[in-house]
Amino acid sequence: MQISDDKKIQLLYRVEPGCLGPQGIDHIEGFCNYANQNISSPYYALYQFTARLDKSKAERQYSINGRLLSQQHAQVYLARFDTCIDEFEEQLDELLTQAIDRFFER
């Protein structure tokens, strides 16, 4: 199934430097670049990873074509693909954990 990028749900994921260990702040930018190149999105979504340096901003931010979505609207969109938001986020968290391991070649 083909979906144009402007119709895909976009997830801006702000990664906590602490996820990368005590020296995470030194690696966060490199890791986000690595994640953006190496974590594949499902066909109906686009992922973007950035450092979460401002704790006042949400860890996850959903949008479609530049328009922000509430958690409820994101759930409605994902339901169209037989996916619940909890499963979607759990799968992404697992992909992120695997990418961290690969990034540090553990």
MOPAC internal coordinates of N, CA, C and O (Angstrom, degrees):
PM7 1SCF
backbone

  N    0.0000 0     0.00 0     0.00 0    0    0    0
  C    1.4481 1     0.00 0     0.00 0    1    0    0
  C    1.5337 1   108.89 1     0.00 0    2    1    0
  O    1.2310 1   120.45 1   -49.02 1    3    2    1
  N    1.2935 1   116.74 1   130.98 1    3    2    1
  C    1.4631 1   122.35 1   179.02 1    5    3    2
  C    1.5275 1   109.94 1  -101.57 1    6    5    3
  O    1.2310 1   120.83 1   -47.14 1    7    6    5
  N    1.3069 1   116.01 1   132.86 1    7    6    5
  C    1.4600 1   122.17 1   175.59 1    9    7    6
  C    1.5210 1   106.65 1  -131.31 1   10    9    7
  O    1.2310 1   120.42 1   -51.02 1   11   10    9
  N    1.3093 1   116.80 1   128.98 1   11   10    9
  C    1.4618 1   118.99 1   179.13 1   13   11   10
  C    1.5291 1   109.37 1   -68.50 1   14   13   11
  O    1.2310 1   121.03 1   -29.42 1   15   14   13
  N    1.3307 1   115.63 1   150.58 1   15   14   13
  C    1.4620 1   120.68 1  -175.79 1   17   15   14
  C    1.5217 1   113.08 1   -55.89 1   18   17   15
  O    1.2310 1   120.18 1   147.32 1   19   18   17
  N    1.3426 1   117.26 1   -32.68 1   19   18   17
  C    1.4635 1   119.38 1  -178.78 1   21   19   18
  C    1.5306 1   112.91 1   -73.07 1   22   21   19
  O    1.2310 1   120.25 1   171.85 1   23   22   21
  N    1.3333 1   117.12 1    -8.15 1   23   22   21
  C    1.4699 1   121.53 1   178.14 1   25   23   22
  C    1.5410 1   111.78 1  -106.32 1   26   25   23
  O    1.2310 1   120.38 1   172.47 1   27   26   25
  N    1.3334 1   116.88 1    -7.53 1   27   26   25
  C    1.4587 1   121.24 1  -179.18 1   29   27   26
  C    1.5221 1   110.62 1   -80.57 1   30   29   27
  O    1.2310 1   121.25 1   -30.70 1   31   30   29
  N    1.3312 1   115.21 1   149.30 1   31   30   29
  C    1.4620 1   119.34 1   173.51 1   33   31   30
  C    1.5243 1   107.15 1   -76.83 1   34   33   31
  O    1.2310 1   121.21 1   -47.82 1   35   34   33
  N    1.3045 1   115.29 1   132.18 1   35   34   33
  C    1.4559 1   120.90 1  -179.11 1   37   35   34
  C    1.5210 1   108.24 1  -108.18 1   38   37   35
  O    1.2310 1   121.60 1   -47.47 1   39   38   37
  N    1.3132 1   114.54 1   132.53 1   39   38   37
  C    1.4507 1   120.19 1   178.47 1   41   39   38
  C    1.5143 1   109.14 1  -117.19 1   42   41   39
  O    1.2310 1   121.18 1   -66.54 1   43   42   41
  N    1.3146 1   115.34 1   113.46 1   43   42   41
  C    1.4592 1   121.20 1   171.74 1   45   43   42
  C    1.5192 1   105.60 1   -89.73 1   46   45   43
  O    1.2310 1   120.73 1   -65.78 1   47   46   45
  N    1.3055 1   116.21 1   114.22 1   47   46   45
  C    1.4582 1   122.31 1  -177.06 1   49   47   46
  C    1.5232 1   107.65 1  -108.25 1   50   49   47
  O    1.2310 1   121.31 1   -65.10 1   51   50   49
  N    1.3137 1   115.10 1   114.90 1   51   50   49
  C    1.4630 1   120.42 1   178.62 1   53   51   50
  C    1.5297 1   107.75 1   -92.16 1   54   53   51
  O    1.2310 1   121.06 1   -67.45 1   55   54   53
  N    1.3168 1   115.58 1   112.55 1   55   54   53
  C    1.4567 1   122.54 1  -174.71 1   57   55   54
  C    1.5293 1   109.48 1   -88.04 1   58   57   55
  O    1.2310 1   121.22 1   -51.60 1   59   58   57
  N    1.3232 1   115.28 1   128.40 1   59   58   57
  C    1.4610 1   121.46 1   177.35 1   61   59   58
  C    1.5282 1   109.72 1   -71.45 1   62   61   59
  O    1.2310 1   119.49 1   -50.22 1   63   62   61
  N    1.3252 1   118.58 1   129.78 1   63   62   61
  C    1.4675 1   119.66 1   176.52 1   65   63   62
  C    1.5330 1   112.44 1   -55.63 1   66   65   63
  O    1.2310 1   120.10 1   147.54 1   67   66   65
  N    1.3404 1   117.41 1   -32.46 1   67   66   65
  C    1.4553 1   121.32 1   179.72 1   69   67   66
  C    1.5153 1   113.68 1   -61.58 1   70   69   67
  O    1.2310 1   119.89 1   158.83 1   71   70   69
  N    1.3447 1   117.82 1   -21.17 1   71   70   69
  C    1.4688 1   121.01 1   176.82 1   73   71   70
  C    1.5234 1   111.37 1   -62.92 1   74   73   71
  O    1.2310 1   121.25 1   159.70 1   75   74   73
  N    1.3173 1   115.22 1   -20.30 1   75   74   73
  C    1.4655 1   120.56 1  -176.77 1   77   75   74
  C    1.5208 1   112.14 1   -99.39 1   78   77   75
  O    1.2310 1   120.45 1  -168.29 1   79   78   77
  N    1.3234 1   116.74 1    11.71 1   79   78   77
  C    1.4602 1   120.42 1   178.45 1   81   79   78
  C    1.5169 1   112.17 1    97.35 1   82   81   79
  O    1.2310 1   121.06 1     3.20 1   83   82   81
  N    1.3420 1   115.57 1  -176.80 1   83   82   81
  C    1.4676 1   120.28 1  -174.61 1   85   83   82
  C    1.5327 1   113.94 1   -62.38 1   86   85   83
  O    1.2310 1   120.12 1   154.90 1   87   86   85
  N    1.3084 1   117.38 1   -25.10 1   87   86   85
  C    1.4650 1   121.40 1   177.93 1   89   87   86
  C    1.5299 1   111.56 1  -101.44 1   90   89   87
  O    1.2310 1   120.77 1  -158.79 1   91   90   89
  N    1.3212 1   116.14 1    21.21 1   91   90   89
  C    1.4619 1   121.51 1  -174.62 1   93   91   90
  C    1.5106 1   114.86 1   -55.39 1   94   93   91
  O    1.2310 1   120.26 1   143.63 1   95   94   93
  N    1.3103 1   117.12 1   -36.37 1   95   94   93
  C    1.4735 1   120.34 1  -178.92 1   97   95   94
  C    1.5332 1   111.11 1   -59.10 1   98   97   95
  O    1.2310 1   120.59 1   150.58 1   99   98   97
  N    1.3371 1   116.48 1   -29.42 1   99   98   97
  C    1.4665 1   120.68 1   179.92 1  101   99   98
  C    1.5280 1   112.05 1   -76.33 1  102  101   99
  O    1.2310 1   120.24 1   161.78 1  103  102  101
  N    1.3256 1   117.15 1   -18.22 1  103  102  101
  C    1.4658 1   121.27 1  -173.92 1  105  103  102
  C    1.5194 1   114.12 1  -115.00 1  106  105  103
  O    1.2310 1   119.73 1   170.95 1  107  106  105
  N    1.3261 1   118.12 1    -9.05 1  107  106  105
  C    1.4614 1   120.78 1  -169.05 1  109  107  106
  C    1.5267 1   113.59 1   -61.14 1  110  109  107
  O    1.2310 1   119.68 1   136.92 1  111  110  109
  N    1.3083 1   118.22 1   -43.08 1  111  110  109
  C    1.4743 1   120.09 1  -179.03 1  113  111  110
  C    1.5328 1   110.67 1   -64.43 1  114  113  111
  O    1.2310 1   120.71 1   134.79 1  115  114  113
  N    1.3260 1   116.25 1   -45.21 1  115  114  113
  C    1.4646 1   120.47 1   178.14 1  117  115  114
  C    1.5085 1   111.59 1   -62.39 1  118  117  115
  O    1.2310 1   120.91 1   139.27 1  119  118  117
  N    1.3380 1   115.87 1   -40.73 1  119  118  117
  C    1.4602 1   118.83 1   179.12 1  121  119  118
  C    1.5271 1   111.40 1   -64.71 1  122  121  119
  O    1.2310 1   120.05 1   135.67 1  123  122  121
  N    1.3221 1   117.50 1   -44.33 1  123  122  121
  C    1.4717 1   119.98 1  -179.88 1  125  123  122
  C    1.5215 1   110.77 1   -60.55 1  126  125  123
  O    1.2310 1   120.00 1   139.18 1  127  126  125
  N    1.3253 1   117.60 1   -40.82 1  127  126  125
  C    1.4639 1   120.48 1   175.73 1  129  127  126
  C    1.5282 1   110.24 1   -61.10 1  130  129  127
  O    1.2310 1   120.98 1   135.75 1  131  130  129
  N    1.3381 1   115.73 1   -44.25 1  131  130  129
  C    1.4622 1   120.98 1   178.30 1  133  131  130
  C    1.5368 1   110.61 1   -60.64 1  134  133  131
  O    1.2310 1   120.50 1   132.46 1  135  134  133
  N    1.3298 1   116.66 1   -47.54 1  135  134  133
  C    1.4673 1   121.28 1  -178.93 1  137  135  134
  C    1.5280 1   111.05 1   -61.56 1  138  137  135
  O    1.2310 1   120.18 1   137.71 1  139  138  137
  N    1.3246 1   117.26 1   -42.29 1  139  138  137
  C    1.4678 1   120.53 1   179.86 1  141  139  138
  C    1.5308 1   111.66 1   -61.94 1  142  141  139
  O    1.2310 1   120.27 1   150.86 1  143  142  141
  N    1.3096 1   117.08 1   -29.14 1  143  142  141
  C    1.4641 1   120.86 1  -179.28 1  145  143  142
  C    1.5247 1   113.17 1   -90.16 1  146  145  143
  O    1.2310 1   120.08 1   156.59 1  147  146  145
  N    1.3372 1   117.46 1   -23.41 1  147  146  145
  C    1.4580 1   119.91 1  -168.89 1  149  147  146
  C    1.5249 1   116.34 1  -117.87 1  150  149  147
  O    1.2310 1   119.20 1   170.76 1  151  150  149
  N    1.3139 1   119.13 1    -9.24 1  151  150  149
  C    1.4596 1   120.37 1   177.31 1  153  151  150
  C    1.5281 1   107.77 1  -102.11 1  154  153  151
  O    1.2310 1   121.43 1   -61.75 1  155  154  153
  N    1.3116 1   114.86 1   118.25 1  155  154  153
  C    1.4674 1   120.51 1  -177.62 1  157  155  154
  C    1.5238 1   110.72 1   -86.54 1  158  157  155
  O    1.2310 1   121.46 1   -43.22 1  159  158  157
  N    1.3001 1   114.80 1   136.78 1  159  158  157
  C    1.4664 1   121.99 1   176.81 1  161  159  158
  C    1.5233 1   109.38 1   -86.00 1  162  161  159
  O    1.2310 1   119.90 1   -28.06 1  163  162  161
  N    1.3412 1   117.79 1   151.94 1  163  162  161
  C    1.4668 1   118.81 1   170.51 1  165  163  162
  C    1.5383 1   109.30 1   -64.98 1  166  165  163
  O    1.2310 1   120.56 1   -15.54 1  167  166  165
  N    1.3084 1   116.53 1   164.46 1  167  166  165
  C    1.4697 1   121.12 1  -173.31 1  169  167  166
  C    1.5283 1   113.89 1   -60.27 1  170  169  167
  O    1.2310 1   119.82 1   159.00 1  171  170  169
  N    1.3211 1   117.96 1   -21.00 1  171  170  169
  C    1.4663 1   121.79 1  -176.84 1  173  171  170
  C    1.5278 1   112.84 1  -101.55 1  174  173  171
  O    1.2310 1   120.03 1  -172.23 1  175  174  173
  N    1.3355 1   117.54 1     7.77 1  175  174  173
  C    1.4672 1   120.58 1  -174.57 1  177  175  174
  C    1.5245 1   111.45 1  -139.11 1  178  177  175
  O    1.2310 1   121.78 1   -17.72 1  179  178  177
  N    1.3078 1   114.20 1   162.28 1  179  178  177
  C    1.4673 1   122.49 1   172.32 1  181  179  178
  C    1.5226 1   107.79 1  -131.61 1  182  181  179
  O    1.2310 1   120.59 1   -51.42 1  183  182  181
  N    1.3193 1   116.49 1   128.58 1  183  182  181
  C    1.4621 1   120.95 1   177.16 1  185  183  182
  C    1.5181 1   109.70 1  -102.17 1  186  185  183
  O    1.2310 1   121.21 1   -36.15 1  187  186  185
  N    1.3167 1   115.29 1   143.85 1  187  186  185
  C    1.4605 1   121.15 1   170.42 1  189  187  186
  C    1.5252 1   106.61 1  -138.30 1  190  189  187
  O    1.2310 1   121.04 1   -51.66 1  191  190  189
  N    1.3243 1   115.62 1   128.34 1  191  190  189
  C    1.4604 1   121.44 1  -178.68 1  193  191  190
  C    1.5203 1   109.46 1  -109.73 1  194  193  191
  O    1.2310 1   121.36 1   -43.91 1  195  194  193
  N    1.3266 1   115.01 1   136.09 1  195  194  193
  C    1.4540 1   121.68 1   178.00 1  197  195  194
  C    1.5255 1   107.95 1  -145.25 1  198  197  195
  O    1.2310 1   120.74 1   -17.45 1  199  198  197
  N    1.3119 1   116.19 1   162.55 1  199  198  197
  C    1.4656 1   120.70 1   179.75 1  201  199  198
  C    1.5243 1   110.04 1   -72.99 1  202  201  199
  O    1.2310 1   120.79 1   -40.54 1  203  202  201
  N    1.3084 1   116.10 1   139.46 1  203  202  201
  C    1.4674 1   120.84 1   175.14 1  205  203  202
  C    1.5275 1   107.33 1   -97.15 1  206  205  203
  O    1.2310 1   121.30 1   -91.94 1  207  206  205
  N    1.3048 1   115.11 1    88.06 1  207  206  205
  C    1.4593 1   121.12 1  -178.83 1  209  207  206
  C    1.5193 1   111.27 1   -96.82 1  210  209  207
  O    1.2310 1   120.41 1   163.91 1  211  210  209
  N    1.3192 1   116.82 1   -16.09 1  211  210  209
  C    1.4662 1   122.99 1   179.25 1  213  211  210
  C    1.5190 1   108.02 1  -113.73 1  214  213  211
  O    1.2310 1   120.67 1   -73.61 1  215  214  213
  N    1.3237 1   116.32 1   106.39 1  215  214  213
  C    1.4706 1   121.09 1  -175.93 1  217  215  214
  C    1.5264 1   112.74 1   -66.99 1  218  217  215
  O    1.2310 1   119.92 1   166.52 1  219  218  217
  N    1.3259 1   117.76 1   -13.48 1  219  218  217
  C    1.4670 1   119.22 1   179.20 1  221  219  218
  C    1.5292 1   111.34 1   -76.44 1  222  221  219
  O    1.2310 1   120.10 1   165.95 1  223  222  221
  N    1.3291 1   117.42 1   -14.05 1  223  222  221
  C    1.4666 1   121.06 1   178.63 1  225  223  222
  C    1.5183 1   109.57 1   -92.46 1  226  225  223
  O    1.2310 1   121.14 1   -36.65 1  227  226  225
  N    1.3158 1   115.42 1   143.35 1  227  226  225
  C    1.4662 1   121.28 1  -179.33 1  229  227  226
  C    1.5242 1   110.99 1   -63.02 1  230  229  227
  O    1.2310 1   121.30 1   -29.99 1  231  230  229
  N    1.3298 1   115.12 1   150.01 1  231  230  229
  C    1.4632 1   119.87 1   177.89 1  233  231  230
  C    1.5339 1   110.75 1   -66.48 1  234  233  231
  O    1.2310 1   120.84 1   140.03 1  235  234  233
  N    1.3227 1   116.00 1   -39.97 1  235  234  233
  C    1.4607 1   120.97 1   179.86 1  237  235  234
  C    1.5259 1   109.66 1  -121.37 1  238  237  235
  O    1.2310 1   121.25 1   -43.70 1  239  238  237
  N    1.3225 1   115.22 1   136.30 1  239  238  237
  C    1.4625 1   120.70 1   178.89 1  241  239  238
  C    1.5254 1   108.25 1  -134.74 1  242  241  239
  O    1.2310 1   121.00 1   -59.68 1  243  242  241
  N    1.3250 1   115.69 1   120.32 1  243  242  241
  C    1.4589 1   121.82 1  -178.55 1  245  243  242
  C    1.5254 1   110.31 1   -99.10 1  246  245  243
  O    1.2310 1   121.39 1   -35.32 1  247  246  245
  N    1.3308 1   114.95 1   144.68 1  247  246  245
  C    1.4614 1   120.07 1   175.28 1  249  247  246
  C    1.5266 1   109.16 1  -155.53 1  250  249  247
  O    1.2310 1   121.43 1   -15.40 1  251  250  249
  N    1.3117 1   114.88 1   164.60 1  251  250  249
  C    1.4596 1   122.32 1   170.93 1  253  251  250
  C    1.5173 1   106.06 1  -135.53 1  254  253  251
  O    1.2310 1   121.46 1   -56.51 1  255  254  253
  N    1.3207 1   114.81 1   123.49 1  255  254  253
  C    1.4645 1   121.50 1   179.22 1  257  255  254
  C    1.5302 1   111.86 1    50.57 1  258  257  255
  O    1.2310 1   120.73 1  -137.44 1  259  258  257
  N    1.3328 1   116.21 1    42.56 1  259  258  257
  C    1.4573 1   121.12 1   176.16 1  261  259  258
  C    1.5180 1   115.47 1    83.99 1  262  261  259
  O    1.2310 1   119.86 1   174.47 1  263  262  261
  N    1.3263 1   117.87 1    -5.53 1  263  262  261
  C    1.4665 1   120.99 1   179.83 1  265  263  262
  C    1.5243 1   109.42 1   -97.72 1  266  265  263
  O    1.2310 1   120.81 1   -57.30 1  267  266  265
  N    1.3292 1   116.05 1   122.70 1  267  266  265
  C    1.4545 1   120.90 1  -179.17 1  269  267  266
  C    1.5177 1   111.19 1   -64.52 1  270  269  267
  O    1.2310 1   121.28 1   -36.47 1  271  270  269
  N    1.3370 1   115.15 1   143.53 1  271  270  269
  C    1.4635 1   121.48 1   178.30 1  273  271  270
  C    1.5206 1   109.42 1  -115.89 1  274  273  271
  O    1.2310 1   120.90 1   -36.51 1  275  274  273
  N    1.3034 1   115.88 1   143.49 1  275  274  273
  C    1.4592 1   120.09 1   170.62 1  277  275  274
  C    1.5241 1   107.45 1   -73.20 1  278  277  275
  O    1.2310 1   120.93 1   -13.90 1  279  278  277
  N    1.3122 1   115.83 1   166.10 1  279  278  277
  C    1.4651 1   120.90 1   176.70 1  281  279  278
  C    1.5365 1   109.91 1   -57.68 1  282  281  279
  O    1.2310 1   120.74 1   139.62 1  283  282  281
  N    1.3257 1   116.19 1   -40.38 1  283  282  281
  C    1.4646 1   121.44 1  -179.76 1  285  283  282
  C    1.5318 1   111.19 1   -63.89 1  286  285  283
  O    1.2310 1   120.08 1   136.14 1  287  286  285
  N    1.3291 1   117.46 1   -43.86 1  287  286  285
  C    1.4689 1   120.04 1   179.31 1  289  287  286
  C    1.5257 1   111.27 1   -68.06 1  290  289  287
  O    1.2310 1   120.39 1   144.41 1  291  290  289
  N    1.3277 1   116.86 1   -35.59 1  291  290  289
  C    1.4656 1   120.22 1   176.10 1  293  291  290
  C    1.5273 1   109.67 1   -62.51 1  294  293  291
  O    1.2310 1   120.55 1   138.76 1  295  294  293
  N    1.3440 1   116.55 1   -41.24 1  295  294  293
  C    1.4677 1   120.85 1   178.54 1  297  295  294
  C    1.5293 1   110.79 1   -62.08 1  298  297  295
  O    1.2310 1   120.03 1   137.41 1  299  298  297
  N    1.3161 1   117.55 1   -42.59 1  299  298  297
  C    1.4639 1   121.36 1   179.36 1  301  299  298
  C    1.5296 1   109.91 1   -61.76 1  302  301  299
  O    1.2310 1   120.22 1   135.92 1  303  302  301
  N    1.3250 1   117.19 1   -44.08 1  303  302  301
  C    1.4678 1   120.90 1   178.95 1  305  303  302
  C    1.5252 1   110.26 1   -61.33 1  306  305  303
  O    1.2310 1   120.41 1   130.62 1  307  306  305
  N    1.3244 1   116.82 1   -49.38 1  307  306  305
  C    1.4658 1   121.01 1  -177.35 1  309  307  306
  C    1.5277 1   111.76 1   -63.49 1  310  309  307
  O    1.2310 1   120.30 1   147.75 1  311  310  309
  N    1.3179 1   117.03 1   -32.25 1  311  310  309
  C    1.4690 1   121.22 1   179.07 1  313  311  310
  C    1.5312 1   110.76 1   -61.25 1  314  313  311
  O    1.2310 1   120.07 1   151.46 1  315  314  313
  N    1.3150 1   117.47 1   -28.54 1  315  314  313
  C    1.4667 1   121.15 1   176.99 1  317  315  314
  C    1.5230 1   111.40 1   -61.26 1  318  317  315
  O    1.2310 1   120.66 1   159.13 1  319  318  317
  N    1.3410 1   116.33 1   -20.87 1  319  318  317
  C    1.4642 1   121.74 1  -179.55 1  321  319  318
  C    1.5322 1   110.77 1  -111.95 1  322  321  319
  O    1.2310 1   121.31 1  -155.34 1  323  322  321
  N    1.3331 1   115.10 1    24.66 1  323  322  321
  C    1.4715 1   122.04 1   179.28 1  325  323  322
  C    1.5246 1   112.08 1    53.22 1  326  325  323
  O    1.2310 1   121.21 1  -139.98 1  327  326  325
  N    1.3201 1   115.29 1    40.02 1  327  326  325
  C    1.4578 1   121.66 1   179.34 1  329  327  326
  C    1.5176 1   108.64 1  -128.68 1  330  329  327
  O    1.2310 1   120.42 1   -46.51 1  331  330  329
  N    1.3127 1   116.79 1   133.49 1  331  330  329
  C    1.4629 1   118.87 1   173.84 1  333  331  330
  C    1.5318 1   107.81 1   -95.71 1  334  333  331
  O    1.2310 1   120.97 1   -26.59 1  335  334  333
  N    1.2996 1   115.76 1   153.41 1  335  334  333
  C    1.4582 1   120.87 1  -173.82 1  337  335  334
  C    1.5272 1   111.58 1   -61.89 1  338  337  335
  O    1.2310 1   120.02 1   145.26 1  339  338  337
  N    1.3281 1   117.57 1   -34.74 1  339  338  337
  C    1.4623 1   120.07 1   178.95 1  341  339  338
  C    1.5270 1   111.11 1   -63.71 1  342  341  339
  O    1.2310 1   120.26 1   135.31 1  343  342  341
  N    1.3240 1   117.10 1   -44.69 1  343  342  341
  C    1.4704 1   120.79 1   177.84 1  345  343  342
  C    1.5208 1   110.78 1   -64.64 1  346  345  343
  O    1.2310 1   120.52 1   137.19 1  347  346  345
  N    1.3208 1   116.61 1   -42.81 1  347  346  345
  C    1.4573 1   122.46 1   178.98 1  349  347  346
  C    1.5281 1   110.20 1   -56.98 1  350  349  347
  O    1.2310 1   120.73 1   132.18 1  351  350  349
  N    1.3310 1   116.20 1   -47.82 1  351  350  349
  C    1.4590 1   120.64 1  -178.33 1  353  351  350
  C    1.5249 1   111.95 1   -71.17 1  354  353  351
  O    1.2310 1   120.02 1   143.05 1  355  354  353
  N    1.3312 1   117.57 1   -36.95 1  355  354  353
  C    1.4651 1   120.49 1   177.48 1  357  355  354
  C    1.5249 1   111.03 1   -63.95 1  358  357  355
  O    1.2310 1   120.36 1   137.47 1  359  358  357
  N    1.3232 1   116.92 1   -42.53 1  359  358  357
  C    1.4671 1   120.25 1   178.38 1  361  359  358
  C    1.5230 1   110.52 1   -63.09 1  362  361  359
  O    1.2310 1   120.57 1   138.38 1  363  362  361
  N    1.3184 1   116.51 1   -41.62 1  363  362  361
  C    1.4546 1   119.63 1   179.45 1  365  363  362
  C    1.5319 1   110.80 1   -66.77 1  366  365  363
  O    1.2310 1   120.16 1   139.62 1  367  366  365
  N    1.3173 1   117.30 1   -40.38 1  367  366  365
  C    1.4669 1   119.83 1   177.51 1  369  367  366
  C    1.5272 1   110.75 1   -60.09 1  370  369  367
  O    1.2310 1   120.38 1   140.53 1  371  370  369
  N    1.3326 1   116.88 1   -39.47 1  371  370  369
  C    1.4648 1   120.79 1   177.55 1  373  371  370
  C    1.5239 1   110.74 1   -65.20 1  374  373  371
  O    1.2310 1   120.23 1   136.39 1  375  374  373
  N    1.3382 1   117.16 1   -43.61 1  375  374  373
  C    1.4687 1   120.87 1   176.80 1  377  375  374
  C    1.5231 1   110.97 1   -60.82 1  378  377  375
  O    1.2310 1   120.72 1   141.23 1  379  378  377
  N    1.3120 1   116.24 1   -38.77 1  379  378  377
  C    1.4594 1   121.08 1   179.72 1  381  379  378
  C    1.5331 1   110.52 1   -66.11 1  382  381  379
  O    1.2310 1   120.34 1   136.77 1  383  382  381
  N    1.3206 1   116.96 1   -43.23 1  383  382  381
  C    1.4674 1   121.11 1   177.51 1  385  383  382
  C    1.5238 1   110.69 1   -60.30 1  386  385  383
  O    1.2310 1   120.52 1   135.50 1  387  386  385
  N    1.3233 1   116.62 1   -44.50 1  387  386  385
  C    1.4686 1   120.48 1   178.23 1  389  387  386
  C    1.5265 1   110.97 1   -63.36 1  390  389  387
  O    1.2310 1   120.13 1   140.18 1  391  390  389
  N    1.3255 1   117.36 1   -39.82 1  391  390  389
  C    1.4690 1   121.06 1   179.44 1  393  391  390
  C    1.5274 1   110.70 1   -65.91 1  394  393  391
  O    1.2310 1   119.88 1   141.83 1  395  394  393
  N    1.3312 1   117.83 1   -38.17 1  395  394  393
  C    1.4659 1   120.60 1   177.22 1  397  395  394
  C    1.5302 1   109.39 1   -61.73 1  398  397  395
  O    1.2310 1   120.56 1   134.98 1  399  398  397
  N    1.3324 1   116.53 1   -45.02 1  399  398  397
  C    1.4681 1   119.84 1   178.64 1  401  399  398
  C    1.5245 1   110.94 1   -60.45 1  402  401  399
  O    1.2310 1   120.14 1   135.39 1  403  402  401
  N    1.3257 1   117.35 1   -44.61 1  403  402  401
  C    1.4674 1   120.68 1   179.56 1  405  403  402
  C    1.5273 1   110.52 1   -66.15 1  406  405  403
  O    1.2310 1   120.56 1   140.21 1  407  406  405
  N    1.3272 1   116.54 1   -39.79 1  407  406  405
  C    1.4648 1   120.89 1  -178.61 1  409  407  406
  C    1.5260 1   110.79 1   -59.01 1  410  409  407
  O    1.2310 1   120.69 1   138.66 1  411  410  409
  N    1.3100 1   116.29 1   -41.34 1  411  410  409
  C    1.4579 1   121.20 1   179.61 1  413  411  410
  C    1.5347 1   111.90 1   -92.98 1  414  413  411
  O    1.2310 1   120.53 1  -177.24 1  415  414  413
  N    1.3410 1   116.59 1     2.76 1  415  414  413
  C    1.4580 1   123.75 1   179.77 1  417  415  414
  C    1.5189 1   111.35 1    49.72 1  418  417  415
  O    1.2310 1   121.36 1  -127.57 1  419  418  417
  N    1.3355 1   115.00 1    52.43 1  419  418  417
  C    1.4692 1   120.84 1   179.97 1  421  419  418
  C    1.4988 1   110.77 1   -78.27 1  422  421  419
  O    1.2310 1   120.10 1   180.00 1  423  422  421

